[in-house]
Amino acid sequence: MALWRIRPFTMDDYPAVYALWQEAGPGVRLRPSDAAPEVAKKLERDPDRFLVAEVEGRVVGVIMGAWDGRRGWLHHLAVEAAYRGQGIGAALVREVEERLRAKGCLKVNLLVRAENTAARRLYERLGYEEMPGIIAMGKELAGAQE
């Protein structure tokens, strides 16, 4: 088992992080908001909640945390397949939770794809519960025509 550490994301990490997201399987679907200029905006807004895990200087895990002043959110958790099962994903989630708690956040939400059973099991082990009666809705604004 390799030793890993968690640290803040920098834009130098973007190519490795984007590759992790591409290889994440059904859990992460890349959208226009995942392009480098958009990720840079995210980094500017929440630099202390956008984290990577690295082994010997190589990025092997990532999570984007957010806080809107009321609720915390977790986005795009991904761990390289060879490093799954070592606690990296759980550690990334817990670290973002701690950073959100320090900001005064009382509740954290996330969206997980129904078919992503591995992620659902991880989140359940960490105390997350399904929210019955909630329907996720979204709208792409980039290039939208009225």
N, CA, C and O atoms as a DFTB+ gen file, in Angstrom:
584 C
 N C O
     1  1       0.847      -1.177       0.000
     2  2       0.000       0.000       0.000
     3  2       0.894       1.242       0.000
     4  3       1.733       1.415       0.884
     5  1       0.705       2.091      -0.991
     6  2       1.521       3.293      -1.134
     7  2       1.071       4.359      -0.138
     8  3      -0.103       4.428       0.227
     9  1       2.005       5.177       0.290
    10  2       1.672       6.303       1.153
    11  2       1.139       7.442       0.298
    12  3       1.717       7.777      -0.736
    13  1       0.034       8.035       0.736
    14  2      -0.565       9.128       0.004
    15  2      -0.807      10.291       0.946
    16  3      -0.852      10.124       2.165
    17  1      -0.963      11.472       0.365
    18  2      -1.267      12.658       1.153
    19  2      -2.296      13.503       0.418
    20  3      -2.412      13.443      -0.806
    21  1      -3.033      14.283       1.180
    22  2      -4.050      15.179       0.620
    23  2      -3.509      16.596       0.655
    24  3      -2.885      17.021       1.627
    25  1      -3.762      17.314      -0.424
    26  2      -3.340      18.718      -0.504
    27  2      -4.311      19.476      -1.405
    28  3      -5.101      18.858      -2.119
    29  1      -4.262      20.809      -1.381
    30  2      -5.128      21.592      -2.268
    31  2      -4.765      21.391      -3.742
    32  3      -3.597      21.220      -4.093
    33  1      -5.777      21.414      -4.578
    34  2      -5.628      21.362      -6.031
    35  2      -4.986      22.658      -6.519
    36  3      -5.249      23.727      -5.969
    37  1      -4.153      22.567      -7.540
    38  2      -3.671      23.731      -8.278
    39  2      -3.953      23.473      -9.755
    40  3      -4.179      22.333     -10.160
    41  1      -3.938      24.511     -10.541
    42  2      -4.206      24.331     -11.974
    43  2      -3.145      23.476     -12.652
    44  3      -3.405      22.914     -13.716
    45  1      -1.964      23.362     -12.069
    46  2      -0.950      22.444     -12.609
    47  2      -1.425      20.994     -12.538
    48  3      -0.953      20.142     -13.290
    49  1      -2.368      20.719     -11.623
    50  2      -2.920      19.372     -11.468
    51  2      -4.007      19.065     -12.495
    52  3      -4.428      17.916     -12.628
    53  1      -4.460      20.081     -13.215
    54  2      -5.633      19.910     -14.073
    55  2      -5.511      18.736     -15.054
    56  3      -6.449      17.942     -15.128
    57  1      -4.424      18.576     -15.808
    58  2      -4.371      17.445     -16.748
    59  2      -4.547      16.083     -16.057
    60  3      -5.258      15.217     -16.566
    61  1      -3.913      15.901     -14.922
    62  2      -4.025      14.627     -14.202
    63  2      -5.428      14.446     -13.643
    64  3      -5.968      13.340     -13.677
    65  1      -6.024      15.514     -13.130
    66  2      -7.374      15.445     -12.572
    67  2      -8.383      15.152     -13.678
    68  3      -9.274      14.320     -13.508
    69  1      -8.241      15.829     -14.798
    70  2      -9.167      15.599     -15.917
    71  2      -9.077      14.139     -16.380
    72  3     -10.093      13.517     -16.692
    73  1      -7.865      13.608     -16.422
    74  2      -7.687      12.198     -16.800
    75  2      -8.367      11.279     -15.782
    76  3      -8.990      10.291     -16.173
    77  1      -8.261      11.582     -14.498
    78  2      -8.947      10.789     -13.470
    79  2     -10.454      10.822     -13.705
    80  3     -11.114       9.785     -13.649
    81  1     -10.994      11.995     -13.963
    82  2     -12.430      12.112     -14.210
    83  2     -12.836      11.307     -15.441
    84  3     -13.882      10.658     -15.441
    85  1     -12.015      11.345     -16.487
    86  2     -12.330      10.582     -17.701
    87  2     -12.365       9.088     -17.436
    88  3     -13.156       8.371     -18.049
    89  1     -11.526       8.611     -16.539
    90  2     -11.417       7.185     -16.250
    91  2     -12.286       6.747     -15.078
    92  3     -12.246       5.581     -14.688
    93  1     -13.068       7.656     -14.512
    94  2     -13.816       7.366     -13.278
    95  2     -14.964       6.396     -13.480
    96  3     -15.499       5.877     -12.500
    97  1     -15.356       6.138     -14.696
    98  2     -16.478       5.246     -14.940
    99  2     -17.791       5.994     -14.889
   100  3     -17.855       7.167     -15.257
   101  1     -18.848       5.322     -14.433
   102  2     -20.178       5.938     -14.497
   103  2     -20.384       7.070     -13.500
   104  3     -21.408       7.751     -13.555
   105  1     -19.449       7.288     -12.602
   106  2     -19.652       8.277     -11.559
   107  2     -19.448       9.723     -11.964
   108  3     -20.014      10.623     -11.345
   109  1     -18.656       9.959     -12.985
   110  2     -18.358      11.335     -13.382
   111  2     -18.626      11.483     -14.873
   112  3     -18.034      10.789     -15.699
   113  1     -19.514      12.387     -15.197
   114  2     -19.765      12.725     -16.600
   115  2     -19.233      14.120     -16.837
   116  3     -19.646      15.074     -16.176
   117  1     -18.328      14.236     -17.771
   118  2     -17.683      15.518     -18.026
   119  2     -18.577      16.409     -18.870
   120  3     -19.213      15.971     -19.829
   121  1     -18.601      17.669     -18.478
   122  2     -19.448      18.670     -19.120
   123  2     -18.588      19.888     -19.462
   124  3     -17.406      19.920     -19.119
   125  1     -19.158      20.879     -20.124
   126  2     -18.388      22.104     -20.406
   127  2     -17.823      22.758     -19.141
   128  3     -16.784      23.416     -19.203
   129  1     -18.482      22.590     -18.010
   130  2     -17.994      23.184     -16.762
   131  2     -16.726      22.510     -16.243
   132  3     -16.145      22.975     -15.262
   133  1     -16.290      21.431     -16.877
   134  2     -15.069      20.747     -16.475
   135  2     -13.860      21.150     -17.311
   136  3     -12.765      20.624     -17.112
   137  1     -14.051      22.079     -18.245
   138  2     -12.933      22.604     -19.032
   139  2     -12.048      23.459     -18.124
   140  3     -12.515      24.009     -17.127
   141  1     -10.784      23.563     -18.474
   142  2      -9.809      24.267     -17.630
   143  2     -10.258      25.671     -17.206
   144  3     -10.134      25.995     -16.025
   145  1     -10.773      26.522     -18.104
   146  2     -11.168      27.866     -17.660
   147  2     -12.285      27.837     -16.608
   148  3     -12.317      28.681     -15.713
   149  1     -13.185      26.879     -16.714
   150  2     -14.279      26.773     -15.742
   151  2     -13.782      26.211     -14.413
   152  3     -14.220      26.645     -13.348
   153  1     -12.876      25.255     -14.479
   154  2     -12.291      24.702     -13.257
   155  2     -11.486      25.785     -12.537
   156  3     -11.463      25.822     -11.307
   157  1     -10.827      26.663     -13.291
   158  2     -10.090      27.778     -12.676
   159  2     -11.044      28.686     -11.897
   160  3     -10.677      29.200     -10.840
   161  1     -12.257      28.887     -12.403
   162  2     -13.254      29.685     -11.677
   163  2     -13.619      29.007     -10.362
   164  3     -13.750      29.666      -9.331
   165  1     -13.782      27.694     -10.404
   166  2     -14.106      26.922      -9.201
   167  2     -12.980      27.048      -8.184
   168  3     -13.226      27.240      -6.993
   169  1     -11.764      26.940      -8.653
   170  2     -10.601      27.042      -7.775
   171  2     -10.554      28.410      -7.108
   172  3     -10.217      28.515      -5.928
   173  1     -10.884      29.444      -7.844
   174  2     -10.885      30.798      -7.285
   175  2     -11.930      30.937      -6.175
   176  3     -11.686      31.604      -5.169
   177  1     -13.076      30.314      -6.356
   178  2     -14.176      30.439      -5.391
   179  2     -13.953      29.582      -4.136
   180  3     -14.204      30.048      -3.025
   181  1     -13.496      28.364      -4.294
   182  2     -13.366      27.423      -3.172
   183  2     -11.984      26.763      -3.145
   184  3     -11.892      25.537      -3.219
   185  1     -10.924      27.541      -3.042
   186  2      -9.591      26.920      -3.130
   187  2      -9.287      25.935      -2.009
   188  3      -8.534      24.983      -2.211
   189  1      -9.859      26.151      -0.840
   190  2      -9.555      25.274       0.286
   191  2     -10.447      24.039       0.351
   192  3     -10.299      23.217       1.256
   193  1     -11.368      23.900      -0.595
   194  2     -12.261      22.739      -0.615
   195  2     -12.138      21.943      -1.916
   196  3     -12.961      21.069      -2.190
   197  1     -11.135      22.237      -2.698
   198  2     -10.845      21.534      -3.946
   199  2      -9.518      20.823      -3.692
   200  3      -8.461      21.454      -3.669
   201  1      -9.582      19.503      -3.502
   202  2      -8.441      18.766      -2.987
   203  2      -8.030      17.615      -3.897
   204  3      -8.844      17.073      -4.645
   205  1      -6.763      17.257      -3.819
   206  2      -6.259      16.074      -4.506
   207  2      -5.525      15.199      -3.496
   208  3      -5.046      15.670      -2.465
   209  1      -5.453      13.925      -3.821
   210  2      -4.607      12.982      -3.089
   211  2      -3.474      12.612      -4.033
   212  3      -3.692      12.383      -5.223
   213  1      -2.265      12.556      -3.493
   214  2      -1.126      12.218      -4.345
   215  2      -0.264      11.156      -3.699
   216  3      -0.186      11.037      -2.476
   217  1       0.380      10.389      -4.559
   218  2       1.350       9.382      -4.175
   219  2       2.628       9.708      -4.921
   220  3       2.644       9.740      -6.152
   221  1       3.691       9.949      -4.186
   222  2       5.001      10.250      -4.785
   223  2       4.881      11.342      -5.849
   224  3       5.485      11.244      -6.917
   225  1       4.106      12.375      -5.553
   226  2       3.965      13.518      -6.446
   227  2       2.982      13.323      -7.587
   228  3       2.814      14.226      -8.406
   229  1       2.333      12.179      -7.666
   230  2       1.379      11.902      -8.741
   231  2      -0.034      11.922      -8.187
   232  3      -0.318      11.283      -7.174
   233  1      -0.925      12.657      -8.850
   234  2      -2.320      12.769      -8.418
   235  2      -3.039      11.444      -8.667
   236  3      -3.045      10.927      -9.783
   237  1      -3.650      10.900      -7.597
   238  2      -4.382       9.634      -7.707
   239  2      -5.828       9.760      -7.230
   240  3      -6.602       8.807      -7.327
   241  1      -6.193      10.939      -6.712
   242  2      -7.558      11.158      -6.248
   243  2      -7.892      12.632      -6.266
   244  3      -7.009      13.487      -6.209
   245  1      -9.196      12.921      -6.348
   246  2      -9.637      14.320      -6.395
   247  2     -11.055      14.425      -5.846
   248  3     -11.847      13.489      -5.950
   249  1     -11.360      15.576      -5.263
   250  2     -12.724      15.919      -4.863
   251  2     -12.872      17.434      -4.935
   252  3     -11.961      18.188      -4.591
   253  1     -14.038      17.850      -5.388
   254  2     -14.374      19.272      -5.389
   255  2     -15.454      19.480      -4.334
   256  3     -16.545      18.919      -4.432
   257  1     -15.146      20.281      -3.335
   258  2     -16.135      20.650      -2.339
   259  2     -16.598      22.068      -2.605
   260  3     -15.854      22.884      -3.149
   261  1     -17.825      22.356      -2.221
   262  2     -18.370      23.699      -2.416
   263  2     -19.222      24.069      -1.217
   264  3     -19.741      23.208      -0.506
   265  1     -19.352      25.355      -1.015
   266  2     -20.231      25.866       0.029
   267  2     -20.885      27.124      -0.483
   268  3     -20.209      28.061      -0.908
   269  1     -22.214      27.143      -0.441
   270  2     -22.944      28.307      -0.941
   271  2     -23.354      29.259       0.188
   272  3     -24.132      30.188      -0.027
   273  1     -22.827      29.021       1.379
   274  2     -23.175      29.825       2.533
   275  2     -24.272      29.185       3.372
   276  3     -24.537      29.618       4.493
   277  1     -24.896      28.172       2.838
   278  2     -25.959      27.460       3.546
   279  2     -25.710      25.955       3.533
   280  3     -25.745      25.313       4.583
   281  1     -25.462      25.394       2.365
   282  2     -25.235      23.958       2.220
   283  2     -23.859      23.711       1.616
   284  3     -23.357      24.482       0.798
   285  1     -23.274      22.604       2.056
   286  2     -22.055      22.146       1.426
   287  2     -22.409      21.158       0.330
   288  3     -23.461      20.519       0.369
   289  1     -21.528      21.040      -0.639
   290  2     -21.726      20.108      -1.750
   291  2     -20.428      19.392      -2.047
   292  3     -19.342      19.957      -1.912
   293  1     -20.553      18.134      -2.454
   294  2     -19.417      17.347      -2.916
   295  2     -19.613      17.062      -4.401
   296  3     -20.701      16.684      -4.835
   297  1     -18.549      17.247      -5.169
   298  2     -18.603      17.032      -6.615
   299  2     -17.367      16.251      -7.080
   300  3     -16.275      16.402      -6.531
   301  1     -17.561      15.443      -8.072
   302  2     -16.481      14.831      -8.861
   303  2     -15.417      14.110      -8.026
   304  3     -14.222      14.274      -8.271
   305  1     -15.842      13.324      -7.053
   306  2     -14.892      12.472      -6.336
   307  2     -14.435      11.375      -7.292
   308  3     -15.255      10.693      -7.906
   309  1     -13.138      11.216      -7.411
   310  2     -12.587      10.155      -8.259
   311  2     -11.256       9.698      -7.669
   312  3     -10.462      10.503      -7.182
   313  1     -11.036       8.397      -7.725
   314  2      -9.765       7.811      -7.291
   315  2      -9.314       6.858      -8.387
   316  3     -10.107       6.068      -8.899
   317  1      -8.050       6.937      -8.740
   318  2      -7.484       6.047      -9.756
   319  2      -7.759       4.594      -9.357
   320  3      -7.624       4.224      -8.191
   321  1      -8.144       3.787     -10.331
   322  2      -8.563       2.406     -10.063
   323  2      -7.544       1.625      -9.240
   324  3      -7.930       0.876      -8.343
   325  1      -6.267       1.780      -9.521
   326  2      -5.236       1.026      -8.809
   327  2      -5.123       1.410      -7.336
   328  3      -4.528       0.671      -6.552
   329  1      -5.684       2.550      -6.951
   330  2      -5.576       3.031      -5.570
   331  2      -6.897       2.974      -4.807
   332  3      -6.970       3.419      -3.661
   333  1      -7.928       2.436      -5.428
   334  2      -9.211       2.308      -4.739
   335  2      -9.096       1.253      -3.645
   336  3      -8.277       0.338      -3.731
   337  1      -9.917       1.393      -2.631
   338  2      -9.917       0.445      -1.530
   339  2      -8.858       0.720      -0.479
   340  3      -8.698      -0.073       0.449
   341  1      -8.133       1.821      -0.598
   342  2      -7.095       2.182       0.371
   343  2      -7.540       3.298       1.306
   344  3      -6.757       3.753       2.141
   345  1      -8.791       3.746       1.177
   346  2      -9.293       4.801       2.049
   347  2      -9.098       6.208       1.521
   348  3      -9.392       7.175       2.223
   349  1      -8.609       6.340       0.304
   350  2      -8.337       7.666      -0.249
   351  2      -9.630       8.439      -0.473
   352  3      -9.722       9.605      -0.090
   353  1     -10.635       7.808      -1.089
   354  2     -11.907       8.484      -1.328
   355  2     -12.548       8.933      -0.027
   356  3     -13.007      10.070       0.079
   357  1     -12.582       8.051       0.963
   358  2     -13.165       8.398       2.265
   359  2     -12.395       9.545       2.917
   360  3     -12.995      10.446       3.503
   361  1     -11.081       9.512       2.814
   362  2     -10.267      10.575       3.412
   363  2     -10.514      11.911       2.726
   364  3     -10.569      12.947       3.388
   365  1     -10.663      11.897       1.410
   366  2     -10.964      13.141       0.692
   367  2     -12.311      13.704       1.134
   368  3     -12.433      14.905       1.375
   369  1     -13.319      12.845       1.242
   370  2     -14.642      13.291       1.689
   371  2     -14.549      13.863       3.097
   372  3     -15.064      14.951       3.354
   373  1     -13.910      13.157       3.999
   374  2     -13.808      13.622       5.389
   375  2     -13.065      14.949       5.496
   376  3     -13.428      15.806       6.302
   377  1     -12.031      15.115       4.689
   378  2     -11.272      16.373       4.732
   379  2     -12.137      17.541       4.264
   380  3     -12.109      18.612       4.871
   381  1     -12.898      17.348       3.198
   382  2     -13.796      18.418       2.752
   383  2     -14.855      18.683       3.822
   384  3     -15.178      19.837       4.101
   385  1     -15.394      17.622       4.421
   386  2     -16.383      17.812       5.493
   387  2     -15.811      18.667       6.622
   388  3     -16.477      19.578       7.112
   389  1     -14.583      18.375       7.030
   390  2     -13.955      19.156       8.102
   391  2     -13.796      20.623       7.704
   392  3     -14.035      21.523       8.510
   393  1     -13.398      20.850       6.475
   394  2     -13.215      22.224       6.003
   395  2     -14.555      22.955       5.898
   396  3     -14.630      24.156       6.161
   397  1     -15.599      22.242       5.518
   398  2     -16.938      22.833       5.486
   399  2     -17.426      23.133       6.901
   400  3     -17.975      24.204       7.160
   401  1     -17.227      22.197       7.802
   402  2     -17.619      22.388       9.209
   403  2     -16.937      23.630       9.776
   404  3     -17.563      24.398      10.507
   405  1     -15.671      23.834       9.450
   406  2     -14.923      24.994       9.940
   407  2     -15.511      26.309       9.423
   408  3     -15.335      27.355      10.048
   409  1     -16.203      26.261       8.289
   410  2     -16.857      27.457       7.730
   411  2     -18.226      27.696       8.352
   412  3     -18.841      28.737       8.120
   413  1     -18.713      26.729       9.149
   414  2     -20.038      26.858       9.751
   415  2     -21.113      26.085       9.021
   416  3     -22.299      26.249       9.306
   417  1     -20.717      25.253       8.090
   418  2     -21.666      24.454       7.313
   419  2     -22.306      23.395       8.207
   420  3     -21.618      22.718       8.971
   421  1     -23.627      23.258       8.106
   422  2     -24.361      22.303       8.929
   423  2     -24.787      21.048       8.175
   424  3     -25.076      20.027       8.799
   425  1     -24.832      21.105       6.843
   426  2     -25.317      19.966       6.058
   427  2     -24.567      19.909       4.735
   428  3     -24.289      20.936       4.116
   429  1     -24.245      18.684       4.310
   430  2     -23.549      18.466       3.039
   431  2     -24.432      17.597       2.153
   432  3     -24.981      16.590       2.600
   433  1     -24.558      17.992       0.910
   434  2     -25.322      17.248      -0.089
   435  2     -24.384      16.779      -1.198
   436  3     -23.285      17.305      -1.375
   437  1     -24.846      15.788      -1.927
   438  2     -24.137      15.344      -3.122
   439  2     -25.135      14.670      -4.038
   440  3     -26.224      14.279      -3.616
   441  1     -24.760      14.543      -5.266
   442  2     -25.540      13.787      -6.243
   443  2     -24.703      12.588      -6.646
   444  3     -23.502      12.711      -6.882
   445  1     -25.336      11.434      -6.725
   446  2     -24.630      10.227      -7.147
   447  2     -25.517       9.492      -8.147
   448  3     -26.726       9.372      -7.944
   449  1     -24.927       9.015      -9.196
   450  2     -25.692       8.293     -10.210
   451  2     -26.181       6.960      -9.636
   452  3     -25.445       6.261      -8.940
   453  1     -27.414       6.630      -9.936
   454  2     -28.038       5.418      -9.403
   455  2     -27.211       4.173      -9.719
   456  3     -27.121       3.268      -8.889
   457  1     -26.608       4.117     -10.905
   458  2     -25.851       2.935     -11.305
   459  2     -24.457       2.865     -10.677
   460  3     -23.763       1.860     -10.830
   461  1     -24.046       3.907      -9.982
   462  2     -22.715       3.940      -9.384
   463  2     -22.770       3.337      -7.973
   464  3     -22.682       4.045      -6.970
   465  1     -22.917       2.022      -7.930
   466  2     -23.117       1.342      -6.654
   467  2     -21.905       1.447      -5.727
   468  3     -22.072       1.512      -4.509
   469  1     -20.706       1.463      -6.271
   470  2     -19.511       1.569      -5.422
   471  2     -19.508       2.908      -4.688
   472  3     -19.216       2.962      -3.493
   473  1     -19.826       3.972      -5.390
   474  2     -19.865       5.288      -4.742
   475  2     -20.990       5.352      -3.722
   476  3     -20.819       5.917      -2.641
   477  1     -22.124       4.785      -4.053
   478  2     -23.244       4.795      -3.109
   479  2     -22.864       4.069      -1.815
   480  3     -23.187       4.535      -0.723
   481  1     -22.187       2.941      -1.939
   482  2     -21.745       2.208      -0.742
   483  2     -20.762       3.045       0.083
   484  3     -20.856       3.092       1.310
   485  1     -19.828       3.700      -0.593
   486  2     -18.861       4.548       0.108
   487  2     -19.587       5.640       0.887
   488  3     -19.347       5.824       2.080
   489  1     -20.471       6.360       0.212
   490  2     -21.175       7.459       0.873
   491  2     -22.047       6.953       2.024
   492  3     -22.137       7.610       3.061
   493  1     -22.682       5.808       1.856
   494  2     -23.485       5.243       2.947
   495  2     -22.608       4.908       4.147
   496  3     -22.994       5.165       5.287
   497  1     -21.430       4.336       3.901
   498  2     -20.505       4.033       5.003
   499  2     -20.080       5.306       5.733
   500  3     -19.787       5.272       6.928
   501  1     -20.048       6.426       5.012
   502  2     -19.648       7.705       5.602
   503  2     -20.830       8.457       6.224
   504  3     -20.678       9.591       6.680
   505  1     -22.011       7.821       6.242
   506  2     -23.160       8.418       6.913
   507  2     -24.139       9.166       6.027
   508  3     -25.087       9.767       6.532
   509  1     -23.930       9.142       4.718
   510  2     -24.855       9.814       3.807
   511  2     -26.067       8.926       3.567
   512  3     -25.956       7.701       3.536
   513  1     -27.222       9.552       3.398
   514  2     -28.465       8.823       3.184
   515  2     -29.165       9.351       1.940
   516  3     -29.039      10.521       1.580
   517  1     -29.905       8.457       1.294
   518  2     -30.736       8.897       0.179
   519  2     -31.776       9.871       0.693
   520  3     -32.220       9.774       1.837
   521  1     -32.162      10.806      -0.154
   522  2     -33.152      11.811       0.207
   523  2     -34.430      11.511      -0.566
   524  3     -34.614      12.010      -1.677
   525  1     -35.330      10.684       0.023
   526  2     -36.562      10.307      -0.677
   527  2     -37.375      11.538      -1.065
   528  3     -37.440      12.532      -0.341
   529  1     -37.982      11.427      -2.224
   530  2     -38.836      12.510      -2.690
   531  2     -38.099      13.630      -3.397
   532  3     -38.726      14.566      -3.893
   533  1     -36.764      13.550      -3.451
   534  2     -35.972      14.583      -4.113
   535  2     -35.737      14.153      -5.561
   536  3     -35.363      13.011      -5.830
   537  1     -35.957      15.068      -6.467
   538  2     -35.664      14.835      -7.881
   539  2     -34.598      15.843      -8.277
   540  3     -34.777      17.048      -8.104
   541  1     -33.498      15.350      -8.804
   542  2     -32.427      16.234      -9.251
   543  2     -32.822      16.848     -10.583
   544  3     -33.291      16.154     -11.485
   545  1     -32.631      18.138     -10.696
   546  2     -32.939      18.852     -11.936
   547  2     -31.755      19.738     -12.287
   548  3     -31.030      20.186     -11.399
   549  1     -31.555      19.990     -13.552
   550  2     -30.470      20.847     -13.991
   551  2     -30.768      21.455     -15.342
   552  3     -31.679      21.024     -16.049
   553  1     -29.998      22.450     -15.686
   554  2     -30.148      23.138     -16.970
   555  2     -28.775      23.620     -17.416
   556  3     -28.080      24.309     -16.671
   557  1     -28.392      23.260     -18.616
   558  2     -27.128      23.745     -19.194
   559  2     -27.351      25.167     -19.691
   560  3     -28.266      25.411     -20.478
   561  1     -26.532      26.099     -19.244
   562  2     -26.632      27.484     -19.686
   563  2     -25.701      27.795     -20.849
   564  3     -25.978      28.686     -21.652
   565  1     -24.603      27.061     -20.939
   566  2     -23.627      27.298     -22.002
   567  2     -24.263      26.947     -23.347
   568  3     -24.656      25.804     -23.581
   569  1     -24.357      27.925     -24.207
   570  2     -24.895      27.697     -25.541
   571  2     -26.396      27.506     -25.576
   572  3     -26.943      27.134     -26.614
   573  1     -27.082      27.753     -24.460
   574  2     -28.540      27.562     -24.430
   575  2     -29.231      28.638     -25.247
   576  3     -28.848      29.808     -25.227
   577  1     -30.246      28.217     -25.955
   578  2     -31.073      29.137     -26.748
   579  2     -32.430      29.271     -26.087
   580  3     -33.003      28.274     -25.647
   581  1     -32.943      30.460     -26.009
   582  2     -34.286      30.653     -25.441
   583  2     -35.307      30.636     -26.534
   584  3     -36.500      30.781     -26.267
